[in-house]
Amino acid sequence: DACSAGLQKCLSGPSGSAPVTFNERVEAEVLRRKHIEQGIQPPGFTPGPGRRVHSNYFDLAMLMDYWSDKRLNHHTEATTMLYAARECARIVLQEGLHQVFARHALASRALSTGLQAMGLSLFGDQRYKMPNVTGVVIPSNVQGEAVRHSLLNDFGIEIGTSFGPLHGKIWRIGTMGYACRKENVLICLNALETVLRQQGYRAPPGEGVDAALAVYRSAEAVS
């Protein structure tokens, strides 16, 4: 019925705005709660029967009028964010949706293959894995936060930790948007191998990069 996304993820935009789409059923629910601030109400306005949305920023009914031909003066838009969102969409369409999806899937496969070639274990059932993030089990003899710190400070690469019961047990490595490119995957694997070796983990030298590169070579051969 409804879908929202973060501009800063696979679209490679700045954080702070979210594309949203929804169908007629959701629209009807939104309009049931439609209220407009008294100072900007048009003549003859009748509010919806539903409970008022307390935050202007999350009031989709007013936002719908803001973007419609009614031009409701709801808020002062951050126009730079709109230009950024438009540019993100332009770049995606220029590459082609099918190609974008394929690039993310390939990068995920190459990264996962490279990590496993280094002797690392992937977290979760890989049949249900999303292509934009890979969970990696932190080896028992490695300090997970120290690895993240070294990657960021020595190589300018940031990988994620996790939350709740998985905190300190897995890393999360994203393959999204601009980061989802062959050179970035290979650089990440090479840097991770170096940092792990400094931590005492004996990863087979060069195996991660070689395995990931083989995935890319195989894909290039059939394309």
Protein Blocks (a to p, Z undefined) as FASTA:
>chain_A
ZZcddfklmnopaehiacddddfklmmmmmmmgccdfklccehiacdfbdcdfblklmmk
lmmmmmmmnopafbccdfklmmmmmmmmmmmmmnopklmmmmmmmmmmmmmmmmmmnopa
cedjfklccfkbccddddfkbcfklmmmmmmmmnopacdddehjlgokaccdddehjllc
fklmmmmmmmmmmmmmmnopacdehklmmmmmmmmmmmmmmZZ
